[in-house]
Amino acid sequence: MAKSYWLINSNRSEVKKFTKNDKSVDGVFEYMFIDTGKIVGGLGNEPPLMTNTVSVEIDLAREIYERLLSQGWSKIEKVWTKMKS
């Protein structure tokens, strides 16, 4: 499974997960999935409620990631132990 990169907003109510599409074909545009989720309960108590997923070219995903960091989002490690199915 592809490694995920997580960001959380400054008021700790929303997360974004960036994951490379591991089904991308070499030599063709690479894509990343960007999942958006809402924190439910306390951070780390339950997994976020994922509300939206988009697929974008990897260069655009990098731009979005950097823009979010410049807007006050922070890098975070996945702190919950299991995801809801």
VMD Tcl script that builds the backbone (N, CA, C; Angstrom):
set m [mol new atoms 255]
animate dup $m
set s [atomselect $m all]
$s set {name element resname resid chain x y z} {
  {N N MET 1 A 0.841 -1.186 0.000}
  {CA C MET 1 A 0.000 0.000 0.000}
  {C C MET 1 A 0.885 1.248 0.000}
  {N N ALA 2 A 0.460 2.260 -0.696}
  {CA C ALA 2 A 1.234 3.492 -0.824}
  {C C ALA 2 A 1.248 4.260 0.495}
  {N N LYS 3 A 2.358 4.941 0.744}
  {CA C LYS 3 A 2.492 5.761 1.941}
  {C C LYS 3 A 1.558 6.964 1.836}
  {N N SER 4 A 0.989 7.348 2.968}
  {CA C SER 4 A 0.085 8.491 3.029}
  {C C SER 4 A 0.760 9.654 3.743}
  {N N TYR 5 A 0.404 10.854 3.320}
  {CA C TYR 5 A 0.884 12.076 3.945}
  {C C TYR 5 A -0.335 12.840 4.421}
  {N N TRP 6 A -0.358 13.172 5.706}
  {CA C TRP 6 A -1.527 13.782 6.332}
  {C C TRP 6 A -1.255 15.227 6.726}
  {N N LEU 7 A -2.286 16.065 6.577}
  {CA C LEU 7 A -2.266 17.443 7.071}
  {C C LEU 7 A -3.520 17.659 7.915}
  {N N ILE 8 A -3.408 18.557 8.904}
  {CA C ILE 8 A -4.560 18.921 9.728}
  {C C ILE 8 A -4.643 20.440 9.776}
  {N N ASN 9 A -5.881 20.965 9.771}
  {CA C ASN 9 A -6.020 22.421 9.788}
  {C C ASN 9 A -5.741 22.975 11.179}
  {N N SER 10 A -5.622 24.288 11.281}
  {CA C SER 10 A -5.172 24.919 12.524}
  {C C SER 10 A -6.155 24.751 13.682}
  {N N ASN 11 A -7.448 24.623 13.396}
  {CA C ASN 11 A -8.389 24.425 14.505}
  {C C ASN 11 A -8.693 22.950 14.754}
  {N N ARG 12 A -7.917 22.074 14.095}
  {CA C ARG 12 A -7.943 20.631 14.321}
  {C C ARG 12 A -9.322 20.008 14.105}
  {N N SER 13 A -10.016 20.495 13.066}
  {CA C SER 13 A -11.345 19.968 12.767}
  {C C SER 13 A -11.392 19.212 11.440}
  {N N GLU 14 A -10.347 19.348 10.617}
  {CA C GLU 14 A -10.353 18.754 9.284}
  {C C GLU 14 A -8.960 18.218 8.956}
  {N N VAL 15 A -8.929 17.104 8.239}
  {CA C VAL 15 A -7.665 16.523 7.785}
  {C C VAL 15 A -7.715 16.322 6.281}
  {N N LYS 16 A -6.525 16.247 5.693}
  {CA C LYS 16 A -6.392 15.867 4.287}
  {C C LYS 16 A -5.325 14.786 4.230}
  {N N LYS 17 A -5.608 13.753 3.442}
  {CA C LYS 17 A -4.671 12.649 3.256}
  {C C LYS 17 A -4.264 12.616 1.790}
  {N N PHE 18 A -2.975 12.631 1.537}
  {CA C PHE 18 A -2.416 12.569 0.197}
  {C C PHE 18 A -1.797 11.188 0.012}
  {N N THR 19 A -2.256 10.457 -1.002}
  {CA C THR 19 A -1.769 9.107 -1.270}
  {C C THR 19 A -1.515 8.964 -2.756}
  {N N LYS 20 A -0.312 8.479 -3.109}
  {CA C LYS 20 A -0.007 8.268 -4.519}
  {C C LYS 20 A -0.841 7.107 -5.046}
  {N N ASN 21 A -1.383 7.286 -6.234}
  {CA C ASN 21 A -2.124 6.221 -6.894}
  {C C ASN 21 A -1.114 5.172 -7.337}
  {N N ASP 22 A -1.071 4.043 -6.628}
  {CA C ASP 22 A -0.066 3.031 -6.952}
  {C C ASP 22 A -0.424 2.226 -8.194}
  {N N LYS 23 A -1.544 2.542 -8.818}
  {CA C LYS 23 A -1.920 1.888 -10.071}
  {C C LYS 23 A -1.528 2.738 -11.284}
  {N N SER 24 A -0.820 3.869 -11.028}
  {CA C SER 24 A -0.352 4.706 -12.128}
  {C C SER 24 A 0.602 3.903 -13.000}
  {N N VAL 25 A 0.536 4.118 -14.303}
  {CA C VAL 25 A 1.401 3.423 -15.252}
  {C C VAL 25 A 2.677 4.248 -15.430}
  {N N ASP 26 A 3.829 3.587 -15.344}
  {CA C ASP 26 A 5.096 4.298 -15.535}
  {C C ASP 26 A 5.120 4.967 -16.897}
  {N N GLY 27 A 5.666 6.185 -16.938}
  {CA C GLY 27 A 5.785 6.910 -18.188}
  {C C GLY 27 A 4.539 7.709 -18.539}
  {N N VAL 28 A 3.489 7.540 -17.754}
  {CA C VAL 28 A 2.244 8.282 -17.956}
  {C C VAL 28 A 2.104 9.211 -16.751}
  {N N PHE 29 A 1.245 10.197 -16.847}
  {CA C PHE 29 A 1.055 11.109 -15.724}
  {C C PHE 29 A 0.786 10.332 -14.445}
  {N N GLU 30 A 1.449 10.747 -13.376}
  {CA C GLU 30 A 1.215 10.128 -12.075}
  {C C GLU 30 A 0.146 10.937 -11.345}
  {N N TYR 31 A -0.679 10.248 -10.592}
  {CA C TYR 31 A -1.779 10.879 -9.880}
  {C C TYR 31 A -1.691 10.625 -8.393}
  {N N MET 32 A -2.282 11.531 -7.632}
  {CA C MET 32 A -2.418 11.355 -6.183}
  {C C MET 32 A -3.885 11.497 -5.838}
  {N N PHE 33 A -4.291 10.742 -4.837}
  {CA C PHE 33 A -5.614 10.904 -4.265}
  {C C PHE 33 A -5.492 11.873 -3.098}
  {N N ILE 34 A -6.423 12.816 -3.023}
  {CA C ILE 34 A -6.494 13.717 -1.881}
  {C C ILE 34 A -7.848 13.467 -1.226}
  {N N ASP 35 A -7.802 12.901 -0.022}
  {CA C ASP 35 A -9.014 12.628 0.750}
  {C C ASP 35 A -9.178 13.730 1.775}
  {N N THR 36 A -10.411 14.178 1.970}
  {CA C THR 36 A -10.722 15.182 2.976}
  {C C THR 36 A -11.613 14.539 4.020}
  {N N GLY 37 A -11.335 14.829 5.295}
  {CA C GLY 37 A -12.132 14.244 6.363}
  {C C GLY 37 A -12.330 15.209 7.513}
  {N N LYS 38 A -13.398 14.977 8.248}
  {CA C LYS 38 A -13.728 15.769 9.437}
  {C C LYS 38 A -13.340 14.975 10.677}
  {N N ILE 39 A -12.746 15.661 11.653}
  {CA C ILE 39 A -12.413 15.019 12.922}
  {C C ILE 39 A -13.714 14.846 13.710}
  {N N VAL 40 A -13.961 13.639 14.158}
  {CA C VAL 40 A -15.135 13.345 14.988}
  {C C VAL 40 A -14.622 12.920 16.355}
  {N N GLY 41 A -15.240 13.433 17.404}
  {CA C GLY 41 A -14.712 13.154 18.739}
  {C C GLY 41 A -13.389 13.871 18.901}
  {N N GLY 42 A -12.532 13.358 19.734}
  {CA C GLY 42 A -11.210 13.952 19.926}
  {C C GLY 42 A -10.222 13.364 18.942}
  {N N LEU 43 A -9.221 14.140 18.588}
  {CA C LEU 43 A -8.185 13.678 17.669}
  {C C LEU 43 A -7.523 12.438 18.257}
  {N N GLY 44 A -7.500 11.377 17.494}
  {CA C GLY 44 A -6.886 10.146 17.938}
  {C C GLY 44 A -7.854 9.159 18.550}
  {N N ASN 45 A -9.039 9.634 18.936}
  {CA C ASN 45 A -10.025 8.725 19.528}
  {C C ASN 45 A -10.712 7.878 18.471}
  {N N GLU 46 A -11.062 8.502 17.368}
  {CA C GLU 46 A -11.725 7.809 16.267}
  {C C GLU 46 A -11.137 8.303 14.958}
  {N N PRO 47 A -11.184 7.479 13.920}
  {CA C PRO 47 A -10.698 7.949 12.621}
  {C C PRO 47 A -11.583 9.078 12.103}
  {N N PRO 48 A -11.031 9.947 11.274}
  {CA C PRO 48 A -11.852 11.028 10.725}
  {C C PRO 48 A -12.928 10.462 9.798}
  {N N LEU 49 A -14.008 11.196 9.693}
  {CA C LEU 49 A -15.079 10.849 8.769}
  {C C LEU 49 A -14.692 11.403 7.405}
  {N N MET 50 A -14.292 10.519 6.487}
  {CA C MET 50 A -13.828 10.959 5.176}
  {C C MET 50 A -15.040 11.371 4.338}
  {N N THR 51 A -14.994 12.582 3.797}
  {CA C THR 51 A -16.156 13.154 3.120}
  {C C THR 51 A -15.964 13.353 1.625}
  {N N ASN 52 A -14.711 13.367 1.156}
  {CA C ASN 52 A -14.477 13.684 -0.244}
  {C C ASN 52 A -13.130 13.121 -0.690}
  {N N THR 53 A -13.067 12.658 -1.926}
  {CA C THR 53 A -11.807 12.206 -2.523}
  {C C THR 53 A -11.710 12.752 -3.935}
  {N N VAL 54 A -10.541 13.307 -4.260}
  {CA C VAL 54 A -10.285 13.752 -5.627}
  {C C VAL 54 A -8.973 13.130 -6.079}
  {N N SER 55 A -8.823 12.998 -7.383}
  {CA C SER 55 A -7.589 12.495 -7.983}
  {C C SER 55 A -7.017 13.598 -8.846}
  {N N VAL 56 A -5.758 13.972 -8.570}
  {CA C VAL 56 A -5.127 15.059 -9.316}
  {C C VAL 56 A -3.725 14.628 -9.730}
  {N N GLU 57 A -3.189 15.297 -10.754}
  {CA C GLU 57 A -1.819 15.022 -11.168}
  {C C GLU 57 A -0.883 15.342 -10.011}
  {N N ILE 58 A 0.201 14.604 -9.942}
  {CA C ILE 58 A 1.107 14.689 -8.798}
  {C C ILE 58 A 1.670 16.096 -8.601}
  {N N ASP 59 A 1.940 16.826 -9.673}
  {CA C ASP 59 A 2.461 18.194 -9.532}
  {C C ASP 59 A 1.428 19.115 -8.884}
  {N N LEU 60 A 0.168 18.964 -9.269}
  {CA C LEU 60 A -0.893 19.766 -8.656}
  {C C LEU 60 A -1.066 19.384 -7.188}
  {N N ALA 61 A -0.968 18.102 -6.871}
  {CA C ALA 61 A -1.082 17.659 -5.477}
  {C C ALA 61 A 0.015 18.301 -4.629}
  {N N ARG 62 A 1.228 18.375 -5.175}
  {CA C ARG 62 A 2.329 19.021 -4.447}
  {C C ARG 62 A 2.032 20.498 -4.204}
  {N N GLU 63 A 1.479 21.177 -5.219}
  {CA C GLU 63 A 1.129 22.595 -5.069}
  {C C GLU 63 A 0.062 22.773 -3.980}
  {N N ILE 64 A -0.947 21.923 -3.995}
  {CA C ILE 64 A -2.016 22.000 -2.987}
  {C C ILE 64 A -1.438 21.769 -1.599}
  {N N TYR 65 A -0.590 20.755 -1.469}
  {CA C TYR 65 A 0.038 20.422 -0.185}
  {C C TYR 65 A 0.824 21.616 0.355}
  {N N GLU 66 A 1.658 22.203 -0.489}
  {CA C GLU 66 A 2.466 23.352 -0.075}
  {C C GLU 66 A 1.591 24.569 0.250}
  {N N ARG 67 A 0.541 24.783 -0.531}
  {CA C ARG 67 A -0.362 25.910 -0.269}
  {C C ARG 67 A -1.059 25.742 1.082}
  {N N LEU 68 A -1.510 24.520 1.383}
  {CA C LEU 68 A -2.155 24.276 2.675}
  {C C LEU 68 A -1.180 24.526 3.823}
  {N N LEU 69 A 0.068 24.085 3.688}
  {CA C LEU 69 A 1.071 24.348 4.725}
  {C C LEU 69 A 1.247 25.849 4.934}
  {N N SER 70 A 1.276 26.612 3.840}
  {CA C SER 70 A 1.457 28.059 3.953}
  {C C SER 70 A 0.234 28.746 4.564}
  {N N GLN 71 A -0.919 28.069 4.542}
  {CA C GLN 71 A -2.152 28.622 5.114}
  {C C GLN 71 A -2.367 28.180 6.561}
  {N N GLY 72 A -1.374 27.530 7.155}
  {CA C GLY 72 A -1.478 27.173 8.566}
  {C C GLY 72 A -1.781 25.713 8.863}
  {N N TRP 73 A -1.950 24.896 7.830}
  {CA C TRP 73 A -2.134 23.468 8.057}
  {C C TRP 73 A -0.806 22.898 8.548}
  {N N SER 74 A -0.873 21.796 9.296}
  {CA C SER 74 A 0.325 21.167 9.851}
  {C C SER 74 A 0.405 19.710 9.437}
  {N N LYS 75 A 1.638 19.220 9.333}
  {CA C LYS 75 A 1.837 17.798 9.068}
  {C C LYS 75 A 1.457 17.020 10.320}
  {N N ILE 76 A 0.872 15.858 10.116}
  {CA C ILE 76 A 0.465 15.024 11.240}
  {C C ILE 76 A 0.644 13.563 10.846}
  {N N GLU 77 A 0.953 12.747 11.816}
  {CA C GLU 77 A 0.989 11.302 11.593}
  {C C GLU 77 A -0.403 10.760 11.870}
  {N N LYS 78 A -0.745 9.659 11.235}
  {CA C LYS 78 A -2.008 8.994 11.504}
  {C C LYS 78 A -1.978 8.539 12.961}
  {N N VAL 79 A -2.921 9.021 13.776}
  {CA C VAL 79 A -2.880 8.738 15.212}
  {C C VAL 79 A -3.969 7.783 15.684}
  {N N TRP 80 A -4.861 7.389 14.806}
  {CA C TRP 80 A -5.904 6.439 15.193}
  {C C TRP 80 A -5.463 5.053 14.751}
  {N N THR 81 A -5.993 4.046 15.394}
  {CA C THR 81 A -5.494 2.692 15.131}
  {C C THR 81 A -6.213 1.963 14.024}
  {N N LYS 82 A -7.471 2.260 13.804}
  {CA C LYS 82 A -8.153 1.566 12.717}
  {C C LYS 82 A -9.158 2.478 12.050}
  {N N MET 83 A -9.388 2.228 10.773}
  {CA C MET 83 A -10.333 3.026 9.987}
  {C C MET 83 A -11.665 2.307 9.971}
  {N N LYS 84 A -12.746 3.076 9.901}
  {CA C LYS 84 A -14.068 2.472 9.725}
  {C C LYS 84 A -14.178 1.963 8.307}
  {N N SER 85 A -14.876 0.854 8.135}
  {CA C SER 85 A -15.024 0.301 6.779}
  {C C SER 85 A -16.249 0.826 6.098}
}
mol reanalyze $m
mol bondsrecalc $m
mol representation Tube
mol addrep $m
